[in-house]
Amino acid sequence: MNRRVVLMLVAALALAGAGAGASVLLRGHAVTPTGTVVPSAHGVFRVSYDTSLRPIPINTMHTWTVHIDDADGRPVTDATIQISGDMPGHGHGLPTAPQARALGGGDYLLEGMQFQMSGDWYVDLEIQAAGKIDTLRIDFTIS
């Protein structure tokens, strides 16, 4: 079994017991005890994240907590984060305008997360810190 399939299975199993309602499949990301780890596009940052509600609900406002490390594994405490998202199969973005708030120690709260229907989604984060900028995409399916 290739690494990607194993990661997808781990993600699905990690979320399977998370509660009733809509389920989510995170594609291609490693799941750790503290969340899912995603490298930024150019390797400047590593982000782990978790959602306040699992599985990710439909039409319910919730938050995501992200932890940002630099490429050397040090917490990034001075980041500015722009959040956007889209449902590519339908050509529309998020119904909300989520905002990031620093919690300290490299942790940030993404407030105002909401998804209005099941299907394939992505959330993009543009991270600026210490004179560096990079982006990352979190792909997932809500069913």
N, CA, C and O atoms as a GROMACS GRO file, in nm:
protein
  572
    1MET      N    1   0.086  -0.116   0.000
    1MET     CA    2   0.000   0.000   0.000
    1MET      C    3   0.091   0.123   0.000
    1MET      O    4   0.185   0.130   0.079
    2ASN      N    5   0.064   0.220  -0.087
    2ASN     CA    6   0.152   0.336  -0.091
    2ASN      C    7   0.124   0.431   0.025
    2ASN      O    8   0.020   0.423   0.091
    3ARG      N    9   0.219   0.521   0.049
    3ARG     CA   10   0.214   0.612   0.164
    3ARG      C   11   0.087   0.698   0.164
    3ARG      O   12   0.027   0.719   0.270
    4ARG      N   13   0.047   0.746   0.048
    4ARG     CA   14  -0.072   0.833   0.041
    4ARG      C   15  -0.198   0.758   0.086
    4ARG      O   16  -0.279   0.812   0.160
    5VAL      N   17  -0.212   0.635   0.040
    5VAL     CA   18  -0.330   0.555   0.080
    5VAL      C   19  -0.328   0.532   0.230
    5VAL      O   20  -0.432   0.542   0.295
    6VAL      N   21  -0.211   0.501   0.285
    6VAL     CA   22  -0.200   0.479   0.429
    6VAL      C   23  -0.240   0.606   0.505
    6VAL      O   24  -0.314   0.598   0.603
    7LEU      N   25  -0.192   0.722   0.460
    7LEU     CA   26  -0.226   0.848   0.528
    7LEU      C   27  -0.375   0.876   0.520
    7LEU      O   28  -0.435   0.923   0.617
    8MET      N   29  -0.436   0.847   0.405
    8MET     CA   30  -0.580   0.869   0.392
    8MET      C   31  -0.657   0.777   0.486
    8MET      O   32  -0.755   0.819   0.547
    9LEU      N   33  -0.613   0.652   0.496
    9LEU     CA   34  -0.680   0.560   0.587
    9LEU      C   35  -0.664   0.603   0.732
    9LEU      O   36  -0.760   0.596   0.810
   10VAL      N   37  -0.545   0.648   0.769
   10VAL     CA   38  -0.522   0.694   0.906
   10VAL      C   39  -0.612   0.813   0.936
   10VAL      O   40  -0.673   0.820   1.043
   11ALA      N   41  -0.622   0.907   0.842
   11ALA     CA   42  -0.707   1.023   0.862
   11ALA      C   43  -0.853   0.983   0.877
   11ALA      O   44  -0.923   1.032   0.966
   12ALA      N   45  -0.898   0.894   0.791
   12ALA     CA   46  -1.038   0.850   0.798
   12ALA      C   47  -1.067   0.778   0.929
   12ALA      O   48  -1.171   0.801   0.991
   13LEU      N   49  -0.976   0.692   0.971
   13LEU     CA   50  -0.995   0.619   1.096
   13LEU      C   51  -0.991   0.712   1.216
   13LEU      O   52  -1.066   0.694   1.312
   14ALA      N   53  -0.904   0.813   1.212
   14ALA     CA   54  -0.894   0.907   1.323
   14ALA      C   55  -1.022   0.986   1.340
   14ALA      O   56  -1.058   1.023   1.451
   15LEU      N   57  -1.090   1.011   1.230
   15LEU     CA   58  -1.213   1.091   1.236
   15LEU      C   59  -1.339   1.005   1.247
   15LEU      O   60  -1.446   1.058   1.277
   16ALA      N   61  -1.328   0.877   1.223
   16ALA     CA   62  -1.446   0.790   1.219
   16ALA      C   63  -1.522   0.789   1.351
   16ALA      O   64  -1.645   0.788   1.351
   17GLY      N   65  -1.451   0.790   1.461
   17GLY     CA   66  -1.517   0.785   1.591
   17GLY      C   67  -1.543   0.921   1.649
   17GLY      O   68  -1.573   0.931   1.768
   18ALA      N   69  -1.532   1.025   1.572
   18ALA     CA   70  -1.538   1.160   1.625
   18ALA      C   71  -1.680   1.210   1.652
   18ALA      O   72  -1.695   1.317   1.709
   19GLY      N   73  -1.782   1.138   1.614
   19GLY     CA   74  -1.917   1.183   1.644
   19GLY      C   75  -2.010   1.161   1.527
   19GLY      O   76  -1.969   1.117   1.419
   20ALA      N   77  -2.137   1.192   1.549
   20ALA     CA   78  -2.238   1.171   1.446
   20ALA      C   79  -2.246   1.293   1.355
   20ALA      O   80  -2.188   1.397   1.385
   21GLY      N   81  -2.317   1.279   1.247
   21GLY     CA   82  -2.336   1.391   1.156
   21GLY      C   83  -2.250   1.374   1.033
   21GLY      O   84  -2.215   1.262   0.996
   22ALA      N   85  -2.215   1.484   0.971
   22ALA     CA   86  -2.134   1.480   0.850
   22ALA      C   87  -1.996   1.424   0.882
   22ALA      O   88  -1.943   1.448   0.990
   23SER      N   89  -1.940   1.351   0.789
   23SER     CA   90  -1.804   1.300   0.809
   23SER      C   91  -1.712   1.373   0.714
   23SER      O   92  -1.756   1.434   0.616
   24VAL      N   93  -1.582   1.367   0.744
   24VAL     CA   94  -1.485   1.437   0.663
   24VAL      C   95  -1.368   1.345   0.634
   24VAL      O   96  -1.329   1.265   0.718
   25LEU      N   97  -1.314   1.355   0.515
   25LEU     CA   98  -1.193   1.282   0.477
   25LEU      C   99  -1.089   1.385   0.438
   25LEU      O  100  -1.108   1.462   0.344
   26LEU      N  101  -0.978   1.385   0.512
   26LEU     CA  102  -0.868   1.476   0.483
   26LEU      C  103  -0.776   1.405   0.387
   26LEU      O  104  -0.732   1.293   0.415
   27ARG      N  105  -0.746   1.467   0.274
   27ARG     CA  106  -0.668   1.400   0.170
   27ARG      C  107  -0.521   1.436   0.177
   27ARG      O  108  -0.483   1.553   0.167
   28GLY      N  109  -0.436   1.332   0.194
   28GLY     CA  110  -0.293   1.348   0.179
   28GLY      C  111  -0.221   1.416   0.294
   28GLY      O  112  -0.112   1.468   0.272
   29HIS      N  113  -0.277   1.418   0.415
   29HIS     CA  114  -0.212   1.483   0.527
   29HIS      C  115  -0.190   1.384   0.640
   29HIS      O  116  -0.273   1.297   0.664
   30ALA      N  117  -0.078   1.398   0.709
   30ALA     CA  118  -0.048   1.311   0.822
   30ALA      C  119  -0.129   1.354   0.943
   30ALA      O  120  -0.135   1.473   0.975
   31VAL      N  121  -0.191   1.259   1.011
   31VAL     CA  122  -0.267   1.288   1.132
   31VAL      C  123  -0.181   1.251   1.252
   31VAL      O  124  -0.130   1.138   1.260
   32THR      N  125  -0.164   1.344   1.345
   32THR     CA  126  -0.088   1.321   1.467
   32THR      C  127  -0.182   1.337   1.584
   32THR      O  128  -0.296   1.379   1.566
   33PRO      N  129  -0.138   1.304   1.707
   33PRO     CA  130  -0.225   1.322   1.824
   33PRO      C  131  -0.269   1.467   1.843
   33PRO      O  132  -0.372   1.492   1.906
   34THR      N  133  -0.193   1.563   1.789
   34THR     CA  134  -0.230   1.704   1.806
   34THR      C  135  -0.299   1.761   1.685
   34THR      O  136  -0.326   1.881   1.683
   35GLY      N  137  -0.327   1.682   1.586
   35GLY     CA  138  -0.396   1.733   1.468
   35GLY      C  139  -0.334   1.682   1.341
   35GLY      O  140  -0.261   1.582   1.341
   36THR      N  141  -0.361   1.750   1.233
   36THR     CA  142  -0.314   1.712   1.101
   36THR      C  143  -0.202   1.807   1.061
   36THR      O  144  -0.216   1.928   1.076
   37VAL      N  145  -0.090   1.754   1.010
   37VAL     CA  146   0.025   1.836   0.975
   37VAL      C  147   0.030   1.856   0.824
   37VAL      O  148   0.022   1.761   0.747
   38VAL      N  149   0.044   1.983   0.782
   38VAL     CA  150   0.050   2.019   0.642
   38VAL      C  151   0.170   2.111   0.621
   38VAL      O  152   0.181   2.214   0.689
   39PRO      N  153   0.261   2.077   0.529
   39PRO     CA  154   0.371   2.170   0.498
   39PRO      C  155   0.322   2.279   0.405
   39PRO      O  156   0.231   2.257   0.325
   40SER      N  157   0.381   2.397   0.416
   40SER     CA  158   0.345   2.505   0.323
   40SER      C  159   0.405   2.475   0.186
   40SER      O  160   0.493   2.390   0.172
   41ALA      N  161   0.358   2.545   0.085
   41ALA     CA  162   0.392   2.516  -0.054
   41ALA      C  163   0.542   2.515  -0.080
   41ALA      O  164   0.590   2.434  -0.160
   42HIS      N  165   0.618   2.604  -0.015
   42HIS     CA  166   0.762   2.613  -0.040
   42HIS      C  167   0.844   2.570   0.082
   42HIS      O  168   0.964   2.597   0.088
   43GLY      N  169   0.779   2.502   0.178
   43GLY     CA  170   0.850   2.447   0.292
   43GLY      C  171   0.892   2.548   0.397
   43GLY      O  172   0.973   2.516   0.484
   44VAL      N  173   0.839   2.670   0.391
   44VAL     CA  174   0.875   2.773   0.488
   44VAL      C  175   0.813   2.744   0.624
   44VAL      O  176   0.875   2.768   0.728
   45PHE      N  177   0.690   2.693   0.625
   45PHE     CA  178   0.617   2.666   0.748
   45PHE      C  179   0.563   2.524   0.748
   45PHE      O  180   0.545   2.461   0.644
   46ARG      N  181   0.537   2.473   0.870
   46ARG     CA  182   0.463   2.348   0.890
   46ARG      C  183   0.347   2.381   0.981
   46ARG      O  184   0.366   2.443   1.086
   47VAL      N  185   0.229   2.340   0.941
   47VAL     CA  186   0.108   2.374   1.016
   47VAL      C  187   0.038   2.247   1.060
   47VAL      O  188   0.015   2.156   0.980
   48SER      N  189   0.005   2.240   1.188
   48SER     CA  190  -0.085   2.134   1.234
   48SER      C  191  -0.217   2.202   1.270
   48SER      O  192  -0.218   2.317   1.314
   49TYR      N  193  -0.325   2.132   1.251
   49TYR     CA  194  -0.454   2.194   1.278
   49TYR      C  195  -0.552   2.091   1.331
   49TYR      O  196  -0.536   1.970   1.313
   50ASP      N  197  -0.653   2.143   1.397
   50ASP     CA  198  -0.762   2.060   1.448
   50ASP      C  199  -0.887   2.146   1.445
   50ASP      O  200  -0.879   2.269   1.451
   51THR      N  201  -1.001   2.084   1.438
   51THR     CA  202  -1.128   2.156   1.434
   51THR      C  203  -1.197   2.146   1.570
   51THR      O  204  -1.181   2.046   1.641
   52SER      N  205  -1.274   2.248   1.605
   52SER     CA  206  -1.344   2.247   1.734
   52SER      C  207  -1.458   2.147   1.736
   52SER      O  208  -1.496   2.098   1.843
   53LEU      N  209  -1.513   2.115   1.621
   53LEU     CA  210  -1.621   2.018   1.610
   53LEU      C  211  -1.578   1.909   1.513
   53LEU      O  212  -1.526   1.937   1.405
   54ARG      N  213  -1.601   1.787   1.552
   54ARG     CA  214  -1.571   1.674   1.463
   54ARG      C  215  -1.689   1.581   1.462
   54ARG      O  216  -1.748   1.552   1.566
   55PRO      N  217  -1.723   1.536   1.347
   55PRO     CA  218  -1.670   1.575   1.217
   55PRO      C  219  -1.706   1.720   1.186
   55PRO      O  220  -1.789   1.781   1.254
   56ILE      N  221  -1.642   1.775   1.083
   56ILE     CA  222  -1.670   1.912   1.044
   56ILE      C  223  -1.818   1.921   1.006
   56ILE      O  224  -1.864   1.847   0.920
   57PRO      N  225  -1.891   2.012   1.070
   57PRO     CA  226  -2.035   2.019   1.046
   57PRO      C  227  -2.071   2.105   0.925
   57PRO      O  228  -1.990   2.182   0.875
   58ILE      N  229  -2.193   2.088   0.881
   58ILE     CA  230  -2.249   2.171   0.775
   58ILE      C  231  -2.336   2.278   0.840
   58ILE      O  232  -2.412   2.250   0.933
   59ASN      N  233  -2.324   2.402   0.790
   59ASN     CA  234  -2.404   2.516   0.836
   59ASN      C  235  -2.394   2.542   0.986
   59ASN      O  236  -2.491   2.584   1.049
   60THR      N  237  -2.277   2.519   1.042
   60THR     CA  238  -2.254   2.547   1.183
   60THR      C  239  -2.122   2.622   1.197
   60THR      O  240  -2.018   2.575   1.152
   61MET      N  241  -2.128   2.738   1.259
   61MET     CA  242  -2.008   2.816   1.283
   61MET      C  243  -1.921   2.741   1.384
   61MET      O  244  -1.970   2.693   1.486
   62HIS      N  245  -1.792   2.732   1.355
   62HIS     CA  246  -1.698   2.666   1.445
   62HIS      C  247  -1.560   2.726   1.427
   62HIS      O  248  -1.541   2.816   1.345
   63THR      N  249  -1.464   2.677   1.503
   63THR     CA  250  -1.328   2.729   1.496
   63THR      C  251  -1.231   2.617   1.461
   63THR      O  252  -1.259   2.499   1.482
   64TRP      N  253  -1.117   2.657   1.408
   64TRP     CA  254  -1.004   2.567   1.389
   64TRP      C  255  -0.889   2.624   1.470
   64TRP      O  256  -0.873   2.746   1.478
   65THR      N  257  -0.809   2.538   1.529
   65THR     CA  258  -0.687   2.579   1.596
   65THR      C  259  -0.571   2.533   1.510
   65THR      O  260  -0.562   2.416   1.474
   66VAL      N  261  -0.481   2.625   1.477
   66VAL     CA  262  -0.363   2.590   1.400
   66VAL      C  263  -0.238   2.620   1.482
   66VAL      O  264  -0.234   2.716   1.558
   67HIS      N  265  -0.138   2.537   1.463
   67HIS     CA  266  -0.006   2.562   1.523
   67HIS      C  267   0.091   2.573   1.407
   67HIS      O  268   0.094   2.488   1.318
   68ILE      N  269   0.171   2.680   1.408
   68ILE     CA  270   0.265   2.705   1.299
   68ILE      C  271   0.407   2.696   1.351
   68ILE      O  272   0.444   2.763   1.448
   69ASP      N  273   0.487   2.613   1.286
   69ASP     CA  274   0.631   2.604   1.312
   69ASP      C  275   0.703   2.651   1.187
   69ASP      O  276   0.650   2.641   1.076
   70ASP      N  277   0.827   2.702   1.205
   70ASP     CA  278   0.908   2.733   1.089
   70ASP      C  279   0.974   2.604   1.039
   70ASP      O  280   0.951   2.497   1.094
   71ALA      N  281   1.055   2.615   0.936
   71ALA     CA  282   1.117   2.496   0.876
   71ALA      C  283   1.210   2.424   0.974
   71ALA      O  284   1.238   2.305   0.956
   72ASP      N  285   1.258   2.494   1.077
   72ASP     CA  286   1.347   2.435   1.177
   72ASP      C  287   1.271   2.381   1.298
   72ASP      O  288   1.333   2.334   1.393
   73GLY      N  289   1.137   2.388   1.294
   73GLY     CA  290   1.057   2.334   1.404
   73GLY      C  291   1.032   2.430   1.518
   73GLY      O  292   0.981   2.389   1.622
   74ARG      N  293   1.066   2.558   1.501
   74ARG     CA  294   1.041   2.658   1.605
   74ARG      C  295   0.903   2.720   1.586
   74ARG      O  296   0.864   2.750   1.473
   75PRO      N  297   0.828   2.740   1.696
   75PRO     CA  298   0.695   2.802   1.684
   75PRO      C  299   0.704   2.942   1.624
   75PRO      O  300   0.794   3.019   1.658
   76VAL      N  301   0.610   2.974   1.536
   76VAL     CA  302   0.600   3.105   1.472
   76VAL      C  303   0.497   3.184   1.552
   76VAL      O  304   0.378   3.152   1.551
   77THR      N  305   0.544   3.289   1.620
   77THR     CA  306   0.456   3.362   1.711
   77THR      C  307   0.408   3.496   1.657
   77THR      O  308   0.325   3.562   1.720
   78ASP      N  309   0.457   3.537   1.542
   78ASP     CA  310   0.425   3.670   1.491
   78ASP      C  311   0.358   3.667   1.354
   78ASP      O  312   0.376   3.758   1.273
   79ALA      N  313   0.281   3.564   1.328
   79ALA     CA  314   0.225   3.545   1.194
   79ALA      C  315   0.100   3.628   1.170
   79ALA      O  316   0.021   3.655   1.261
   80THR      N  317   0.084   3.668   1.046
   80THR     CA  318  -0.041   3.723   0.995
   80THR      C  319  -0.096   3.616   0.900
   80THR      O  320  -0.024   3.570   0.811
   81ILE      N  321  -0.221   3.578   0.919
   81ILE     CA  322  -0.279   3.469   0.842
   81ILE      C  323  -0.403   3.518   0.768
   81ILE      O  324  -0.495   3.573   0.829
   82GLN      N  325  -0.404   3.499   0.637
   82GLN     CA  326  -0.522   3.525   0.555
   82GLN      C  327  -0.587   3.391   0.525
   82GLN      O  328  -0.518   3.295   0.490
   83ILE      N  329  -0.718   3.383   0.539
   83ILE     CA  330  -0.791   3.258   0.524
   83ILE      C  331  -0.890   3.271   0.409
   83ILE      O  332  -0.966   3.367   0.402
   84SER      N  333  -0.887   3.173   0.321
   84SER     CA  334  -0.988   3.166   0.215
   84SER      C  335  -1.022   3.020   0.193
   84SER      O  336  -0.950   2.931   0.239
   85GLY      N  337  -1.129   2.996   0.124
   85GLY     CA  338  -1.169   2.859   0.098
   85GLY      C  339  -1.260   2.852  -0.023
   85GLY      O  340  -1.311   2.954  -0.071
   86ASP      N  341  -1.278   2.731  -0.071
   86ASP     CA  342  -1.359   2.716  -0.191
   86ASP      C  343  -1.412   2.574  -0.199
   86ASP      O  344  -1.355   2.480  -0.145
   87MET      N  345  -1.522   2.562  -0.267
   87MET     CA  346  -1.579   2.434  -0.306
   87MET      C  347  -1.565   2.427  -0.457
   87MET      O  348  -1.655   2.470  -0.529
   88PRO      N  349  -1.452   2.375  -0.507
   88PRO     CA  350  -1.420   2.387  -0.649
   88PRO      C  351  -1.524   2.328  -0.743
   88PRO      O  352  -1.541   2.377  -0.855
   89GLY      N  353  -1.593   2.224  -0.702
   89GLY     CA  354  -1.694   2.164  -0.788
   89GLY      C  355  -1.816   2.251  -0.808
   89GLY      O  356  -1.894   2.230  -0.901
   90HIS      N  357  -1.833   2.350  -0.721
   90HIS     CA  358  -1.950   2.438  -0.731
   90HIS      C  359  -1.912   2.582  -0.762
   90HIS      O  360  -1.999   2.664  -0.791
   91GLY      N  361  -1.782   2.614  -0.756
   91GLY     CA  362  -1.737   2.748  -0.791
   91GLY      C  363  -1.775   2.856  -0.692
   91GLY      O  364  -1.790   2.972  -0.731
   92HIS      N  365  -1.791   2.821  -0.564
   92HIS     CA  366  -1.818   2.924  -0.464
   92HIS      C  367  -1.727   2.906  -0.345
   92HIS      O  368  -1.683   2.794  -0.315
   93GLY      N  369  -1.699   3.014  -0.278
   93GLY     CA  370  -1.611   3.012  -0.162
   93GLY      C  371  -1.688   2.989  -0.033
   93GLY      O  372  -1.801   2.941  -0.033
   94LEU      N  373  -1.622   3.025   0.075
   94LEU     CA  374  -1.682   3.012   0.208
   94LEU      C  375  -1.796   3.113   0.224
   94LEU      O  376  -1.790   3.222   0.167
   95PRO      N  377  -1.899   3.078   0.300
   95PRO     CA  378  -2.007   3.172   0.324
   95PRO      C  379  -1.972   3.275   0.433
   95PRO      O  380  -2.052   3.364   0.462
   96THR      N  381  -1.854   3.262   0.491
   96THR     CA  382  -1.809   3.351   0.599
   96THR      C  383  -1.673   3.408   0.564
   96THR      O  384  -1.613   3.372   0.462
   97ALA      N  385  -1.625   3.498   0.647
   97ALA     CA  386  -1.492   3.557   0.631
   97ALA      C  387  -1.411   3.527   0.757
   97ALA      O  388  -1.398   3.614   0.844
   98PRO      N  389  -1.357   3.406   0.769
   98PRO     CA  390  -1.285   3.369   0.891
   98PRO      C  391  -1.166   3.461   0.919
   98PRO      O  392  -1.104   3.514   0.826
   99GLN      N  393  -1.138   3.479   1.046
   99GLN     CA  394  -1.027   3.562   1.092
   99GLN      C  395  -0.938   3.480   1.184
   99GLN      O  396  -0.985   3.392   1.256
  100ALA      N  397  -0.807   3.510   1.182
  100ALA     CA  398  -0.711   3.442   1.268
  100ALA      C  399  -0.676   3.530   1.387
  100ALA      O  400  -0.657   3.651   1.374
  101ARG      N  401  -0.667   3.467   1.504
  101ARG     CA  402  -0.630   3.537   1.627
  101ARG      C  403  -0.518   3.460   1.694
  101ARG      O  404  -0.530   3.340   1.716
  102ALA      N  405  -0.408   3.529   1.727
  102ALA     CA  406  -0.294   3.465   1.792
  102ALA      C  407  -0.331   3.425   1.935
  102ALA      O  408  -0.392   3.502   2.009
  103LEU      N  409  -0.292   3.302   1.971
  103LEU     CA  410  -0.313   3.252   2.106
  103LEU      C  411  -0.183   3.245   2.185
  103LEU      O  412  -0.184   3.234   2.308
  104GLY      N  413  -0.070   3.253   2.115
  104GLY     CA  414   0.061   3.244   2.179
  104GLY      C  415   0.127   3.111   2.153
  104GLY      O  416   0.059   3.011   2.128
  105GLY      N  417   0.258   3.109   2.157
  105GLY     CA  418   0.334   2.984   2.142
  105GLY      C  419   0.323   2.921   2.005
  105GLY      O  420   0.347   2.801   1.991
  106GLY      N  421   0.288   2.998   1.902
  106GLY     CA  422   0.272   2.944   1.768
  106GLY      C  423   0.132   2.896   1.738
  106GLY      O  424   0.106   2.844   1.629
  107ASP      N  425   0.039   2.913   1.833
  107ASP     CA  426  -0.100   2.870   1.815
  107ASP      C  427  -0.187   2.989   1.772
  107ASP      O  428  -0.169   3.102   1.818
  108TYR      N  429  -0.282   2.960   1.682
  108TYR     CA  430  -0.373   3.060   1.630
  108TYR      C  431  -0.513   3.000   1.624
  108TYR      O  432  -0.529   2.882   1.594
  109LEU      N  433  -0.613   3.082   1.652
  109LEU     CA  434  -0.753   3.040   1.643
  109LEU      C  435  -0.812   3.098   1.516
  109LEU      O  436  -0.812   3.220   1.498
  110LEU      N  437  -0.865   3.012   1.429
  110LEU     CA  438  -0.934   3.056   1.308
  110LEU      C  439  -1.082   3.058   1.343
  110LEU      O  440  -1.147   2.954   1.355
  111GLU      N  441  -1.134   3.179   1.357
  111GLU     CA  442  -1.273   3.196   1.399
  111GLU      C  443  -1.362   3.224   1.279
  111GLU      O  444  -1.320   3.291   1.184
  112GLY      N  445  -1.485   3.173   1.284
  112GLY     CA  446  -1.580   3.199   1.177
  112GLY      C  447  -1.575   3.098   1.063
  112GLY      O  448  -1.611   3.131   0.950
  113MET      N  449  -1.531   2.977   1.092
  113MET     CA  450  -1.528   2.872   0.990
  113MET      C  451  -1.669   2.816   0.972
  113MET      O  452  -1.737   2.786   1.070
  114GLN      N  453  -1.712   2.803   0.847
  114GLN     CA  454  -1.843   2.745   0.819
  114GLN      C  455  -1.844   2.693   0.675
  114GLN      O  456  -1.786   2.753   0.585
  115PHE      N  457  -1.911   2.580   0.657
  115PHE     CA  458  -1.924   2.517   0.525
  115PHE      C  459  -2.073   2.488   0.506
  115PHE      O  460  -2.136   2.428   0.592
  116GLN      N  461  -2.128   2.531   0.391
  116GLN     CA  462  -2.272   2.526   0.374
  116GLN      C  463  -2.326   2.398   0.310
  116GLN      O  464  -2.448   2.381   0.301
  117MET      N  465  -2.237   2.309   0.265
  117MET     CA  466  -2.288   2.186   0.205
  117MET      C  467  -2.180   2.079   0.202
  117MET      O  468  -2.062   2.108   0.218
  118SER      N  469  -2.223   1.956   0.182
  118SER     CA  470  -2.128   1.846   0.172
  118SER      C  471  -2.060   1.849   0.035
  118SER      O  472  -2.111   1.907  -0.060
  119GLY      N  473  -1.944   1.786   0.029
  119GLY     CA  474  -1.868   1.779  -0.095
  119GLY      C  475  -1.721   1.808  -0.073
  119GLY      O  476  -1.674   1.814   0.041
  120ASP      N  477  -1.649   1.826  -0.183
  120ASP     CA  478  -1.506   1.856  -0.178
  120ASP      C  479  -1.484   2.004  -0.149
  120ASP      O  480  -1.547   2.090  -0.210
  121TRP      N  481  -1.395   2.032  -0.055
  121TRP     CA  482  -1.361   2.167  -0.013
  121TRP      C  483  -1.210   2.181  -0.003
  121TRP      O  484  -1.137   2.082   0.001
  122TYR      N  485  -1.165   2.306   0.000
  122TYR     CA  486  -1.029   2.334   0.045
  122TYR      C  487  -1.030   2.465   0.121
  122TYR      O  488  -1.112   2.554   0.098
  123VAL      N  489  -0.933   2.475   0.213
  123VAL     CA  490  -0.908   2.598   0.286
  123VAL      C  491  -0.763   2.635   0.257
  123VAL      O  492  -0.673   2.553   0.274
  124ASP      N  493  -0.742   2.759   0.214
  124ASP     CA  494  -0.608   2.810   0.189
  124ASP      C  495  -0.569   2.904   0.301
  124ASP      O  496  -0.649   2.987   0.345
  125LEU      N  497  -0.445   2.892   0.347
  125LEU     CA  498  -0.388   2.984   0.444
  125LEU      C  499  -0.268   3.052   0.380
  125LEU      O  500  -0.179   2.985   0.329
  126GLU      N  501  -0.266   3.184   0.384
  126GLU     CA  502  -0.149   3.259   0.344
  126GLU      C  503  -0.086   3.311   0.472
  126GLU      O  504  -0.147   3.388   0.546
  127ILE      N  505   0.037   3.267   0.498
  127ILE     CA  506   0.104   3.298   0.624
  127ILE      C  507   0.220   3.392   0.596
  127ILE      O  508   0.304   3.367   0.509
  128GLN      N  509   0.224   3.502   0.672
  128GLN     CA  510   0.335   3.597   0.666
  128GLN      C  511   0.395   3.608   0.805
  128GLN      O  512   0.324   3.634   0.902
  129ALA      N  513   0.527   3.587   0.815
  129ALA     CA  514   0.595   3.598   0.944
  129ALA      C  515   0.744   3.614   0.921
  129ALA      O  516   0.802   3.554   0.830
  130ALA      N  517   0.806   3.696   1.003
  130ALA     CA  518   0.951   3.716   1.000
  130ALA      C  519   1.002   3.746   0.859
  130ALA      O  520   1.107   3.696   0.819
  131GLY      N  521   0.928   3.827   0.785
  131GLY     CA  522   0.969   3.864   0.650
  131GLY      C  523   0.953   3.756   0.546
  131GLY      O  524   0.999   3.772   0.433
  132LYS      N  525   0.888   3.647   0.582
  132LYS     CA  526   0.865   3.536   0.488
  132LYS      C  527   0.716   3.522   0.464
  132LYS      O  528   0.634   3.557   0.549
  133ILE      N  529   0.684   3.468   0.347
  133ILE     CA  530   0.544   3.444   0.313
  133ILE      C  531   0.535   3.310   0.240
  133ILE      O  532   0.620   3.278   0.158
  134ASP      N  533   0.433   3.234   0.271
  134ASP     CA  534   0.408   3.107   0.204
  134ASP      C  535   0.261   3.072   0.220
  134ASP      O  536   0.192   3.130   0.304
  135THR      N  537   0.214   2.981   0.141
  135THR     CA  538   0.075   2.940   0.143
  135THR      C  539   0.065   2.790   0.163
  135THR      O  540   0.160   2.716   0.139
  136LEU      N  541  -0.051   2.746   0.207
  136LEU     CA  542  -0.078   2.603   0.212
  136LEU      C  543  -0.225   2.580   0.189
  136LEU      O  544  -0.309   2.665   0.217
  137ARG      N  545  -0.253   2.462   0.139
  137ARG     CA  546  -0.391   2.424   0.109
  137ARG      C  547  -0.427   2.299   0.188
  137ARG      O  548  -0.349   2.204   0.194
  138ILE      N  549  -0.544   2.301   0.249
  138ILE     CA  550  -0.598   2.187   0.321
  138ILE      C  551  -0.719   2.139   0.242
  138ILE      O  552  -0.822   2.206   0.237
  139ASP      N  553  -0.704   2.022   0.179
  139ASP     CA  554  -0.812   1.961   0.100
  139ASP      C  555  -0.890   1.863   0.187
  139ASP      O  556  -0.830   1.789   0.265
  140PHE      N  557  -1.020   1.861   0.173
  140PHE     CA  558  -1.100   1.764   0.249
  140PHE      C  559  -1.236   1.750   0.183
  140PHE      O  560  -1.277   1.831   0.100
  141THR      N  561  -1.305   1.644   0.223
  141THR     CA  562  -1.439   1.616   0.173
  141THR      C  563  -1.532   1.604   0.292
  141THR      O  564  -1.504   1.530   0.387
  142ILE      N  565  -1.643   1.675   0.288
  142ILE     CA  566  -1.748   1.660   0.388
  142ILE      C  567  -1.858   1.578   0.323
  142ILE      O  568  -1.908   1.612   0.216
  143SER      N  569  -1.896   1.469   0.390
  143SER     CA  570  -2.002   1.384   0.333
  143SER      C  571  -2.117   1.368   0.428
  143SER      O  572  -2.215   1.300   0.396
   0.00000   0.00000   0.00000
